[in-house]
């Protein structure tokens, strides 16, 4: 939320909520708990920009 606020976009970005732009990435595991050495190899399952999926694995 802080970057959206700093950009003056707190009413349209910065959180996943109705009426907000959906920009998000879903990973195969929690990037906050995997070893730092494994982050580069963490598979991306889904990428959404402006509410539209731009990448999706076949199993989603």
PDB file of N, CA, C and O in Angstrom:
ATOM      1  N   UNK A   1       0.801  -1.191   0.000  1.00  0.00           N
ATOM      2  CA  UNK A   1       0.000   0.000   0.000  1.00  0.00           C
ATOM      3  C   UNK A   1       0.850   1.264   0.000  1.00  0.00           C
ATOM      4  O   UNK A   1       0.443   2.281  -0.562  1.00  0.00           O
ATOM      5  N   UNK A   2       2.003   1.215   0.610  1.00  0.00           N
ATOM      6  CA  UNK A   2       2.828   2.422   0.690  1.00  0.00           C
ATOM      7  C   UNK A   2       3.279   2.942  -0.679  1.00  0.00           C
ATOM      8  O   UNK A   2       3.210   4.149  -0.911  1.00  0.00           O
ATOM      9  N   UNK A   3       3.741   2.073  -1.600  1.00  0.00           N
ATOM     10  CA  UNK A   3       4.107   2.601  -2.923  1.00  0.00           C
ATOM     11  C   UNK A   3       2.915   3.230  -3.644  1.00  0.00           C
ATOM     12  O   UNK A   3       3.080   4.247  -4.318  1.00  0.00           O
ATOM     13  N   UNK A   4       1.722   2.652  -3.518  1.00  0.00           N
ATOM     14  CA  UNK A   4       0.528   3.230  -4.145  1.00  0.00           C
ATOM     15  C   UNK A   4       0.238   4.604  -3.542  1.00  0.00           C
ATOM     16  O   UNK A   4      -0.104   5.541  -4.263  1.00  0.00           O
ATOM     17  N   UNK A   5       0.370   4.721  -2.240  1.00  0.00           N
ATOM     18  CA  UNK A   5       0.148   6.013  -1.574  1.00  0.00           C
ATOM     19  C   UNK A   5       1.168   7.042  -2.048  1.00  0.00           C
ATOM     20  O   UNK A   5       0.820   8.188  -2.334  1.00  0.00           O
ATOM     21  N   UNK A   6       2.436   6.622  -2.130  1.00  0.00           N
ATOM     22  CA  UNK A   6       3.484   7.548  -2.559  1.00  0.00           C
ATOM     23  C   UNK A   6       3.261   8.027  -3.994  1.00  0.00           C
ATOM     24  O   UNK A   6       3.645   9.142  -4.347  1.00  0.00           O
ATOM     25  N   UNK A   7       2.645   7.188  -4.813  1.00  0.00           N
ATOM     26  CA  UNK A   7       2.364   7.546  -6.205  1.00  0.00           C
ATOM     27  C   UNK A   7       1.026   8.268  -6.355  1.00  0.00           C
ATOM     28  O   UNK A   7       0.649   8.657  -7.460  1.00  0.00           O
ATOM     29  N   UNK A   8       0.307   8.448  -5.241  1.00  0.00           N
ATOM     30  CA  UNK A   8      -0.992   9.099  -5.291  1.00  0.00           C
ATOM     31  C   UNK A   8      -2.078   8.213  -5.872  1.00  0.00           C
ATOM     32  O   UNK A   8      -3.087   8.711  -6.373  1.00  0.00           O
ATOM     33  N   UNK A   9      -1.877   6.885  -5.808  1.00  0.00           N
ATOM     34  CA  UNK A   9      -2.821   5.927  -6.387  1.00  0.00           C
ATOM     35  C   UNK A   9      -3.505   5.061  -5.336  1.00  0.00           C
ATOM     36  O   UNK A   9      -3.971   3.964  -5.645  1.00  0.00           O
ATOM     37  N   UNK A  10      -3.568   5.539  -4.106  1.00  0.00           N
ATOM     38  CA  UNK A  10      -4.129   4.714  -3.025  1.00  0.00           C
ATOM     39  C   UNK A  10      -5.596   4.366  -3.232  1.00  0.00           C
ATOM     40  O   UNK A  10      -6.091   3.427  -2.608  1.00  0.00           O
ATOM     41  N   UNK A  11      -6.307   5.094  -4.087  1.00  0.00           N
ATOM     42  CA  UNK A  11      -7.717   4.791  -4.339  1.00  0.00           C
ATOM     43  C   UNK A  11      -7.924   3.785  -5.458  1.00  0.00           C
ATOM     44  O   UNK A  11      -9.043   3.314  -5.663  1.00  0.00           O
ATOM     45  N   UNK A  12      -6.854   3.444  -6.194  1.00  0.00           N
ATOM     46  CA  UNK A  12      -6.994   2.508  -7.312  1.00  0.00           C
ATOM     47  C   UNK A  12      -5.954   1.398  -7.315  1.00  0.00           C
ATOM     48  O   UNK A  12      -6.032   0.490  -8.142  1.00  0.00           O
ATOM     49  N   UNK A  13      -4.991   1.448  -6.417  1.00  0.00           N
ATOM     50  CA  UNK A  13      -3.916   0.454  -6.405  1.00  0.00           C
ATOM     51  C   UNK A  13      -3.452   0.215  -4.972  1.00  0.00           C
ATOM     52  O   UNK A  13      -3.887   0.898  -4.045  1.00  0.00           O
ATOM     53  N   UNK A  14      -2.565  -0.759  -4.803  1.00  0.00           N
ATOM     54  CA  UNK A  14      -1.945  -0.983  -3.504  1.00  0.00           C
ATOM     55  C   UNK A  14      -2.554  -2.085  -2.674  1.00  0.00           C
ATOM     56  O   UNK A  14      -2.003  -2.449  -1.635  1.00  0.00           O
ATOM     57  N   UNK A  15      -3.683  -2.630  -3.107  1.00  0.00           N
ATOM     58  CA  UNK A  15      -4.282  -3.755  -2.379  1.00  0.00           C
ATOM     59  C   UNK A  15      -5.205  -4.519  -3.317  1.00  0.00           C
ATOM     60  O   UNK A  15      -5.631  -4.004  -4.350  1.00  0.00           O
ATOM     61  N   UNK A  16      -5.499  -5.730  -2.948  1.00  0.00           N
ATOM     62  CA  UNK A  16      -6.406  -6.548  -3.737  1.00  0.00           C
ATOM     63  C   UNK A  16      -7.804  -6.323  -3.188  1.00  0.00           C
ATOM     64  O   UNK A  16      -8.171  -6.848  -2.137  1.00  0.00           O
ATOM     65  N   UNK A  17      -8.584  -5.523  -3.931  1.00  0.00           N
ATOM     66  CA  UNK A  17      -9.936  -5.174  -3.497  1.00  0.00           C
ATOM     67  C   UNK A  17     -10.754  -4.753  -4.709  1.00  0.00           C
ATOM     68  O   UNK A  17     -10.203  -4.353  -5.735  1.00  0.00           O
ATOM     69  N   UNK A  18     -12.065  -4.845  -4.583  1.00  0.00           N
ATOM     70  CA  UNK A  18     -12.951  -4.416  -5.661  1.00  0.00           C
ATOM     71  C   UNK A  18     -12.680  -2.958  -6.000  1.00  0.00           C
ATOM     72  O   UNK A  18     -12.565  -2.115  -5.111  1.00  0.00           O
ATOM     73  N   UNK A  19     -12.580  -2.670  -7.287  1.00  0.00           N
ATOM     74  CA  UNK A  19     -12.335  -1.310  -7.738  1.00  0.00           C
ATOM     75  C   UNK A  19     -10.870  -0.932  -7.819  1.00  0.00           C
ATOM     76  O   UNK A  19     -10.540   0.152  -8.300  1.00  0.00           O
ATOM     77  N   UNK A  20      -9.981  -1.806  -7.358  1.00  0.00           N
ATOM     78  CA  UNK A  20      -8.548  -1.545  -7.430  1.00  0.00           C
ATOM     79  C   UNK A  20      -7.952  -2.322  -8.602  1.00  0.00           C
ATOM     80  O   UNK A  20      -8.411  -3.410  -8.948  1.00  0.00           O
ATOM     81  N   UNK A  21      -6.927  -1.738  -9.197  1.00  0.00           N
ATOM     82  CA  UNK A  21      -6.201  -2.386 -10.281  1.00  0.00           C
ATOM     83  C   UNK A  21      -5.525  -3.631  -9.720  1.00  0.00           C
ATOM     84  O   UNK A  21      -4.892  -3.573  -8.666  1.00  0.00           O
ATOM     85  N   UNK A  22      -5.655  -4.737 -10.406  1.00  0.00           N
ATOM     86  CA  UNK A  22      -5.038  -5.978  -9.935  1.00  0.00           C
ATOM     87  C   UNK A  22      -3.682  -6.165 -10.600  1.00  0.00           C
ATOM     88  O   UNK A  22      -3.616  -6.525 -11.775  1.00  0.00           O
ATOM     89  N   UNK A  23      -2.619  -5.930  -9.877  1.00  0.00           N
ATOM     90  CA  UNK A  23      -1.262  -6.201 -10.318  1.00  0.00           C
ATOM     91  C   UNK A  23      -0.663  -7.128  -9.271  1.00  0.00           C
ATOM     92  O   UNK A  23      -0.395  -6.705  -8.146  1.00  0.00           O
ATOM     93  N   UNK A  24      -0.451  -8.397  -9.636  1.00  0.00           N
ATOM     94  CA  UNK A  24       0.067  -9.346  -8.651  1.00  0.00           C
ATOM     95  C   UNK A  24       0.798 -10.482  -9.318  1.00  0.00           C
ATOM     96  O   UNK A  24       0.634 -10.734 -10.511  1.00  0.00           O
ATOM     97  N   UNK A  25       1.609 -11.167  -8.534  1.00  0.00           N
ATOM     98  CA  UNK A  25       2.326 -12.355  -8.968  1.00  0.00           C
ATOM     99  C   UNK A  25       2.123 -13.431  -7.920  1.00  0.00           C
ATOM    100  O   UNK A  25       2.269 -13.182  -6.724  1.00  0.00           O
ATOM    101  N   UNK A  26       1.782 -14.646  -8.382  1.00  0.00           N
ATOM    102  CA  UNK A  26       1.618 -15.790  -7.481  1.00  0.00           C
ATOM    103  C   UNK A  26       2.762 -16.768  -7.737  1.00  0.00           C
ATOM    104  O   UNK A  26       3.013 -17.165  -8.874  1.00  0.00           O
ATOM    105  N   UNK A  27       3.443 -17.143  -6.671  1.00  0.00           N
ATOM    106  CA  UNK A  27       4.577 -18.051  -6.758  1.00  0.00           C
ATOM    107  C   UNK A  27       4.192 -19.446  -6.274  1.00  0.00           C
ATOM    108  O   UNK A  27       3.183 -19.616  -5.590  1.00  0.00           O
ATOM    109  N   UNK A  28       4.999 -20.440  -6.632  1.00  0.00           N
ATOM    110  CA  UNK A  28       4.746 -21.817  -6.239  1.00  0.00           C
ATOM    111  C   UNK A  28       4.977 -22.039  -4.744  1.00  0.00           C
ATOM    112  O   UNK A  28       4.488 -23.022  -4.186  1.00  0.00           O
ATOM    113  N   UNK A  29       5.707 -21.149  -4.096  1.00  0.00           N
ATOM    114  CA  UNK A  29       5.978 -21.255  -2.668  1.00  0.00           C
ATOM    115  C   UNK A  29       6.071 -19.836  -2.106  1.00  0.00           C
ATOM    116  O   UNK A  29       6.101 -18.865  -2.863  1.00  0.00           O
ATOM    117  N   UNK A  30       6.115 -19.722  -0.818  1.00  0.00           N
ATOM    118  CA  UNK A  30       6.177 -18.426  -0.158  1.00  0.00           C
ATOM    119  C   UNK A  30       7.591 -17.853  -0.267  1.00  0.00           C
ATOM    120  O   UNK A  30       8.514 -18.397   0.340  1.00  0.00           O
ATOM    121  N   UNK A  31       7.785 -16.767  -1.028  1.00  0.00           N
ATOM    122  CA  UNK A  31       9.130 -16.218  -1.182  1.00  0.00           C
ATOM    123  C   UNK A  31       9.731 -15.701   0.119  1.00  0.00           C
ATOM    124  O   UNK A  31      10.940 -15.483   0.192  1.00  0.00           O
ATOM    125  N   UNK A  32       8.915 -15.501   1.141  1.00  0.00           N
ATOM    126  CA  UNK A  32       9.435 -15.029   2.423  1.00  0.00           C
ATOM    127  C   UNK A  32       9.987 -16.158   3.280  1.00  0.00           C
ATOM    128  O   UNK A  32      10.673 -15.911   4.272  1.00  0.00           O
ATOM    129  N   UNK A  33       9.686 -17.415   2.893  1.00  0.00           N
ATOM    130  CA  UNK A  33      10.138 -18.538   3.714  1.00  0.00           C
ATOM    131  C   UNK A  33      11.131 -19.460   3.006  1.00  0.00           C
ATOM    132  O   UNK A  33      11.772 -20.278   3.665  1.00  0.00           O
ATOM    133  N   UNK A  34      11.276 -19.352   1.684  1.00  0.00           N
ATOM    134  CA  UNK A  34      12.249 -20.203   0.996  1.00  0.00           C
ATOM    135  C   UNK A  34      13.648 -19.635   1.208  1.00  0.00           C
ATOM    136  O   UNK A  34      13.816 -18.449   1.492  1.00  0.00           O
ATOM    137  N   UNK A  35      14.627 -20.484   1.067  1.00  0.00           N
ATOM    138  CA  UNK A  35      16.013 -20.047   1.231  1.00  0.00           C
ATOM    139  C   UNK A  35      16.353 -19.005   0.166  1.00  0.00           C
ATOM    140  O   UNK A  35      15.903 -19.103  -0.976  1.00  0.00           O
ATOM    141  N   UNK A  36      17.138 -18.024   0.543  1.00  0.00           N
ATOM    142  CA  UNK A  36      17.511 -16.956  -0.388  1.00  0.00           C
ATOM    143  C   UNK A  36      18.180 -17.514  -1.636  1.00  0.00           C
ATOM    144  O   UNK A  36      18.039 -16.950  -2.721  1.00  0.00           O
ATOM    145  N   UNK A  37      18.899 -18.607  -1.493  1.00  0.00           N
ATOM    146  CA  UNK A  37      19.579 -19.215  -2.637  1.00  0.00           C
ATOM    147  C   UNK A  37      18.598 -19.866  -3.609  1.00  0.00           C
ATOM    148  O   UNK A  37      18.963 -20.150  -4.750  1.00  0.00           O
ATOM    149  N   UNK A  38      17.353 -20.108  -3.175  1.00  0.00           N
ATOM    150  CA  UNK A  38      16.344 -20.743  -4.029  1.00  0.00           C
ATOM    151  C   UNK A  38      15.386 -19.752  -4.680  1.00  0.00           C
ATOM    152  O   UNK A  38      14.577 -20.148  -5.519  1.00  0.00           O
ATOM    153  N   UNK A  39      15.457 -18.485  -4.318  1.00  0.00           N
ATOM    154  CA  UNK A  39      14.507 -17.495  -4.838  1.00  0.00           C
ATOM    155  C   UNK A  39      14.534 -17.386  -6.360  1.00  0.00           C
ATOM    156  O   UNK A  39      13.478 -17.286  -6.984  1.00  0.00           O
ATOM    157  N   UNK A  40      15.692 -17.402  -6.956  1.00  0.00           N
ATOM    158  CA  UNK A  40      15.797 -17.238  -8.415  1.00  0.00           C
ATOM    159  C   UNK A  40      15.121 -18.378  -9.162  1.00  0.00           C
ATOM    160  O   UNK A  40      14.709 -18.204 -10.309  1.00  0.00           O
ATOM    161  N   UNK A  41      15.001 -19.541  -8.531  1.00  0.00           N
ATOM    162  CA  UNK A  41      14.393 -20.699  -9.181  1.00  0.00           C
ATOM    163  C   UNK A  41      12.948 -20.928  -8.774  1.00  0.00           C
ATOM    164  O   UNK A  41      12.357 -21.937  -9.160  1.00  0.00           O
ATOM    165  N   UNK A  42      12.365 -20.022  -8.008  1.00  0.00           N
ATOM    166  CA  UNK A  42      10.986 -20.161  -7.548  1.00  0.00           C
ATOM    167  C   UNK A  42      10.030 -19.979  -8.727  1.00  0.00           C
ATOM    168  O   UNK A  42       9.998 -18.904  -9.326  1.00  0.00           O
ATOM    169  N   UNK A  43       9.246 -21.011  -9.075  1.00  0.00           N
ATOM    170  CA  UNK A  43       8.361 -20.903 -10.231  1.00  0.00           C
ATOM    171  C   UNK A  43       7.254 -19.864 -10.029  1.00  0.00           C
ATOM    172  O   UNK A  43       6.679 -19.745  -8.947  1.00  0.00           O
ATOM    173  N   UNK A  44       6.976 -19.125 -11.091  1.00  0.00           N
ATOM    174  CA  UNK A  44       5.866 -18.171 -11.117  1.00  0.00           C
ATOM    175  C   UNK A  44       4.653 -18.900 -11.673  1.00  0.00           C
ATOM    176  O   UNK A  44       4.701 -19.431 -12.783  1.00  0.00           O
ATOM    177  N   UNK A  45       3.557 -18.929 -10.906  1.00  0.00           N
ATOM    178  CA  UNK A  45       2.342 -19.604 -11.335  1.00  0.00           C
ATOM    179  C   UNK A  45       1.408 -18.688 -12.106  1.00  0.00           C
ATOM    180  O   UNK A  45       0.738 -19.125 -13.042  1.00  0.00           O
ATOM    181  N   UNK A  46       1.359 -17.408 -11.717  1.00  0.00           N
ATOM    182  CA  UNK A  46       0.406 -16.480 -12.302  1.00  0.00           C
ATOM    183  C   UNK A  46       0.928 -15.059 -12.186  1.00  0.00           C
ATOM    184  O   UNK A  46       1.462 -14.670 -11.147  1.00  0.00           O
ATOM    185  N   UNK A  47       0.775 -14.287 -13.249  1.00  0.00           N
ATOM    186  CA  UNK A  47       1.067 -12.861 -13.225  1.00  0.00           C
ATOM    187  C   UNK A  47      -0.157 -12.136 -13.763  1.00  0.00           C
ATOM    188  O   UNK A  47      -0.675 -12.485 -14.823  1.00  0.00           O
ATOM    189  N   UNK A  48      -0.621 -11.123 -13.030  1.00  0.00           N
ATOM    190  CA  UNK A  48      -1.787 -10.337 -13.431  1.00  0.00           C
ATOM    191  C   UNK A  48      -1.379  -8.865 -13.453  1.00  0.00           C
ATOM    192  O   UNK A  48      -0.837  -8.355 -12.473  1.00  0.00           O
ATOM    193  N   UNK A  49      -1.636  -8.193 -14.554  1.00  0.00           N
ATOM    194  CA  UNK A  49      -1.343  -6.765 -14.691  1.00  0.00           C
ATOM    195  C   UNK A  49      -2.607  -6.049 -15.121  1.00  0.00           C
ATOM    196  O   UNK A  49      -3.205  -6.398 -16.139  1.00  0.00           O
ATOM    197  N   UNK A  50      -3.015  -5.061 -14.362  1.00  0.00           N
ATOM    198  CA  UNK A  50      -4.220  -4.306 -14.679  1.00  0.00           C
ATOM    199  C   UNK A  50      -5.467  -5.163 -14.709  1.00  0.00           C
ATOM    200  O   UNK A  50      -6.418  -4.860 -15.431  1.00  0.00           O
ATOM    201  N   UNK A  51      -5.468  -6.234 -13.927  1.00  0.00           N
ATOM    202  CA  UNK A  51      -6.630  -7.117 -13.866  1.00  0.00           C
ATOM    203  C   UNK A  51      -6.667  -8.194 -14.930  1.00  0.00           C
ATOM    204  O   UNK A  51      -7.611  -8.984 -14.981  1.00  0.00           O
ATOM    205  N   UNK A  52      -5.651  -8.238 -15.784  1.00  0.00           N
ATOM    206  CA  UNK A  52      -5.626  -9.213 -16.867  1.00  0.00           C
ATOM    207  C   UNK A  52      -4.448 -10.162 -16.695  1.00  0.00           C
ATOM    208  O   UNK A  52      -3.311  -9.711 -16.557  1.00  0.00           O
ATOM    209  N   UNK A  53      -4.702 -11.485 -16.702  1.00  0.00           N
ATOM    210  CA  UNK A  53      -3.593 -12.440 -16.608  1.00  0.00           C
ATOM    211  C   UNK A  53      -2.651 -12.295 -17.803  1.00  0.00           C
ATOM    212  O   UNK A  53      -3.091 -12.297 -18.953  1.00  0.00           O
ATOM    213  N   UNK A  54      -1.368 -12.171 -17.525  1.00  0.00           N
ATOM    214  CA  UNK A  54      -0.371 -12.090 -18.594  1.00  0.00           C
ATOM    215  C   UNK A  54       0.492 -13.341 -18.642  1.00  0.00           C
ATOM    216  O   UNK A  54       1.181 -13.584 -19.632  1.00  0.00           O
ATOM    217  N   UNK A  55       0.457 -14.135 -17.578  1.00  0.00           N
ATOM    218  CA  UNK A  55       1.151 -15.420 -17.522  1.00  0.00           C
ATOM    219  C   UNK A  55       0.366 -16.325 -16.596  1.00  0.00           C
ATOM    220  O   UNK A  55      -0.059 -15.914 -15.516  1.00  0.00           O
ATOM    221  N   UNK A  56       0.180 -17.562 -17.032  1.00  0.00           N
ATOM    222  CA  UNK A  56      -0.527 -18.542 -16.202  1.00  0.00           C
ATOM    223  C   UNK A  56       0.023 -19.921 -16.544  1.00  0.00           C
ATOM    224  O   UNK A  56       0.136 -20.269 -17.719  1.00  0.00           O
ATOM    225  N   UNK A  57       0.367 -20.713 -15.520  1.00  0.00           N
ATOM    226  CA  UNK A  57       0.809 -22.065 -15.790  1.00  0.00           C
ATOM    227  C   UNK A  57      -0.375 -22.898 -16.254  1.00  0.00           C
ATOM    228  O   UNK A  57      -1.527 -22.556 -15.987  1.00  0.00           O
ATOM    229  N   UNK A  58      -0.092 -23.968 -16.934  1.00  0.00           N
ATOM    230  CA  UNK A  58      -1.141 -24.809 -17.525  1.00  0.00           C
ATOM    231  C   UNK A  58      -2.054 -25.422 -16.467  1.00  0.00           C
ATOM    232  O   UNK A  58      -3.218 -25.700 -16.754  1.00  0.00           O
ATOM    233  N   UNK A  59      -1.553 -25.639 -15.253  1.00  0.00           N
ATOM    234  CA  UNK A  59      -2.358 -26.310 -14.223  1.00  0.00           C
ATOM    235  C   UNK A  59      -3.237 -25.369 -13.408  1.00  0.00           C
ATOM    236  O   UNK A  59      -3.868 -25.806 -12.445  1.00  0.00           O
ATOM    237  N   UNK A  60      -3.293 -24.084 -13.769  1.00  0.00           N
ATOM    238  CA  UNK A  60      -4.184 -23.142 -13.064  1.00  0.00           C
ATOM    239  C   UNK A  60      -5.473 -22.948 -13.828  1.00  0.00           C
ATOM    240  O   UNK A  60      -6.342 -22.194 -13.391  1.00  0.00           O
TER     241      UNK A  60
END
